[in-house]
Amino acid sequence: MESDPTSHQTTNWRSLYEAAIMESDGRKFLERITEAEHAIMDRLENLNRSNDGFETEALMNALNALGEISQLRSPYR
């Protein structure tokens, strides 16, 4: 039985997103944010072909949250 690559992509961006928002080590925080943002952008690109509105909305919400969290935790603010 083959695994569903779409399911893996959904799980991947969600896992990276959760790891980024839960990261407490300031040295790893920006790296995790960047990884999650890249996974989300890759998934958005793939979804443009399938037009899944619910997941697209979740992805956009996740990107917005990462941006807000990144600004709040930035050492340069």
C-alpha positions as CSV (number, residue, x, y, z in Angstrom):
1,M,0.0,0.0,0.0
2,E,1.4,3.4,-1.0
3,S,1.5,6.3,1.4
4,D,-0.4,9.5,0.4
5,P,2.2,12.2,-0.3
6,T,-0.4,14.9,0.3
7,S,-1.0,13.6,3.8
8,H,2.7,13.6,4.5
9,Q,3.0,17.3,3.3
10,T,0.1,18.3,5.5
11,T,1.7,16.5,8.5
12,N,5.1,18.0,7.7
13,W,4.1,21.7,7.7
14,R,2.0,21.2,10.8
15,S,4.8,19.5,12.7
16,L,7.3,22.2,11.7
17,Y,4.8,24.9,12.6
18,E,4.1,23.4,16.1
19,A,7.8,23.0,16.7
20,A,8.4,26.6,15.8
21,I,5.7,28.1,18.0
22,M,6.8,25.9,20.9
23,E,10.6,26.5,20.6
24,S,11.9,27.9,23.8
25,D,15.6,28.1,22.8
26,G,16.2,31.5,21.4
27,R,19.1,30.3,19.3
28,K,16.9,27.7,17.5
29,F,13.8,29.9,17.3
30,L,14.5,31.7,14.1
31,E,15.7,28.5,12.4
32,R,12.5,26.7,13.3
33,I,10.4,29.7,12.1
34,T,12.2,29.7,8.8
35,E,11.8,25.9,8.3
36,A,8.1,26.2,9.1
37,E,7.6,29.1,6.7
38,H,9.3,27.3,3.9
39,A,7.2,24.1,4.5
40,I,4.1,26.2,4.5
41,M,5.0,28.1,1.3
42,D,5.8,24.8,-0.4
43,R,2.5,23.4,0.6
44,L,0.6,26.5,-0.5
45,E,2.3,26.2,-3.9
46,N,1.1,22.6,-4.2
47,L,-2.4,23.5,-3.1
48,N,-2.7,26.1,-5.8
49,R,-3.1,23.2,-8.1
50,S,-5.7,21.4,-6.0
51,N,-7.7,24.4,-4.7
52,D,-8.3,23.1,-1.1
53,G,-9.8,26.2,0.5
54,F,-9.8,24.8,4.1
55,E,-6.1,23.9,4.2
56,T,-5.1,27.1,2.3
57,E,-6.8,29.1,5.0
58,A,-5.0,27.1,7.7
59,L,-1.7,27.7,6.0
60,M,-2.3,31.4,5.7
61,N,-3.3,31.6,9.4
62,A,-0.1,29.7,10.3
63,L,2.1,32.0,8.3
64,N,0.5,35.1,9.9
65,A,0.9,33.6,13.4
66,L,4.6,32.8,12.7
67,G,5.2,36.4,11.6
68,E,3.5,37.7,14.7
69,I,5.4,35.4,17.1
70,S,8.7,36.1,15.3
71,Q,8.1,39.9,15.8
72,L,7.2,39.5,19.5
73,R,10.2,37.3,20.2
74,S,12.7,39.2,18.1
75,P,15.7,40.5,20.0
76,Y,15.7,43.5,17.8
77,R,12.4,45.1,18.7
